[in-house]
Amino acid sequence: MSTLQNLTHEKKQKVLKYSLIIAALYTIIIVFSAYTMYHNRELSNKKHALRMNPTGIEPGKTPPEQLPETGNYATVKIGSYVENVDNLLIKDSMWSVNFYVWFSWQGDAKLDPGGKLVIVDGIVNKKELLEDYHGKDGDNYQRYRISAKIIKFFDTARVPIEDHMLNIYVEDGAKDGTKLRYVADKTSNISSRLNIPGFKITSHSNVVKTHTYKSSYGDPRLSPDSKKVFSQYIAAIQIKRVDFGFYLKIFLSLFAALLLTLSSYFIKPSDVGPRFALPTGAYFGAVANTYLANSLLPTSGSFGLVDHVAGVGLFTIFISIATSLLSNYYARMEDKELSLALDRTMFKVVSICCVAANIIIPWCAR
């Protein structure tokens, strides 16, 4: 601060004006990015809650048709036990799972609810009937082990410190809600050995909801504008990143580039080559880091946490180069005191704003 105290009042005003402009620009960026991340997090939590609410409707989804309370339909209790998750590939929008599913019901032994089960948005790779019991008292039970690949378009707005809900959707492919309805078995669970690298499991749950298809499937017994409504069982596993380790791993090169950029403030403005070589090299390093980070995500036109953090980094490099040009201008005008004071002040202002941005934005996403 001694370099600033030695300046005249007019020159101090100049340094203060430049500092306020830069701080204001950073504030706009931080507020916009932090609000975007916070809003996305809240929206994601809301969608997850509605998905596992028996009467909840997620935004953008078709509202389910209500099934009549009475009718000639079979009631089947259904439950699941998730054994393991083979793969979770966010970039490829899919995950693979091995799980058990069982059915228990009273009455017709020929009902066979598991015979034509369907994994919605998924492909059944293997289905094994492990138990098939039909008692004289009318109790019936089936248990299957299923290996399935499930398509899921992950919300990547907050990668790499995001959370996800992995869902298994089970329906009877032959019998709609007028013929068969599920009841969720509260004994459903997940294996204690279930582990997903890089994530921790925060909760699991299951629910039964109605699922409407906007088609009659060409059934001649139905009117062309009618819809099919099925009883759907949903098992959910809530996961989130373990810590900030993956975040730091992705942006390690970017943070190194920013340190290199900030160190350029301690090089004399008259040494044009070294002074501008550091932030210029850091700029290309930051761009390369952005390409690397985005290579982990599916192609998307939306901006996420990766883009916001990269944007802050590129803006910091740009501001450093701009203020270096300003400092070089005053040095050439033989105003070395103002040039030195500008360098020292800009180093502090830009450093504080950059660090604040890289704390506040990820915190709002988390």
C-alpha positions, 0 to 999 in steps of 0.5 A: 500500500506504500506505493499507493500512498505516495501518489497524488490525490488525482492519481489515487482516484484513477487507481480507485476508479480502475479497481471499482470497474474491475470489481463491478465486472467481477460482481456481475459475473459472480452474481449471474453465475452463482444465481444460475447454479443455485437455480439449477440446483433447486430445480433439480431437487424439485424434479427429484422430489416430484419424481418420487411423489405418487401424485407429483408431475415433473415439469415438461412431463405428460400429466398422467391420466387418472385410473378409476378407483374401482374395476376388475384389475389385479393388485400386485405387490412389487419390490426391488433390491439393487445389487450393483451398478456396472457402469455410469457413463455421463457422457454416453447418457447411460448406466447399467445395473443388476437388480432383483425384482419380485412380485407377490399377489393373491388369486390367479396363479396364471397372472405371471406379472414378471413374464412380460415386464418392461424396463422403461427407457432401458434394455434388458440384457438378461432376465432370470426367473429365480423363484416361482411359487404358487401356494394352495391358499392363493399366495403367489410369488415370483423373483427375477434377477435382471441385468439392464442398460438404462438410458438417462440424459443426465443433468450436466449443468453442475458437473463435476460437483453435481448429484443425480437420481438413478431410476429403474422404471418397471411396467407390465408390457401387456396389462395396462392399469385397467388390468393390473396395478402395482403396490410398492413393497416397503422392504425394497432395498439396495445392497451395502456393497453397492458402490459407484466410483466418485459418488456416494449414495445419499438415499434410496426409495421406491414409489408406484405412479401412473404412466400415460402414453399418448397413443392407443397403439393402434388397438382396434378396441380403442378410439384413435384419440385414446391413451394407454395408462399403465401402473409404473413402479419406480426405484430410485438411488440418489447419488452425489459427488464424494468431495471436490477432488474431481473438481480440482482434478479437472481444473488444476491446469486452469488454476495453474494458468491463473497463478501464472497470469497473476505472477506477471504483475511482478514483472516490470511493464517495460519488459514487454516480452516476459510481461505479456508472454506469461498471460498469453501462454496461460490463455492457451493453457486455459483454453486447452483445459476447457476443451479437456473438461468439456470432453467429459460431457455429452454434446450440449448447447447449454452452459454449465459449471464447467463453462462458468468456471472456465469463463471466469478464468479466461476473463481473469487472463483478459483483465490481466492483459488489459491492466498490463497494457494500461500499466505499460502506457503509464510507464512509457509516459514516465509515470513509473509511480502510477504504473507500479501502484497500478500493478500492485493494486490490480494484483490484489483486486484481480486475485481477490475477485478471482478467488471469490468467484472460484469459491462462491460459484461452486458453493452455490452449485454444491 
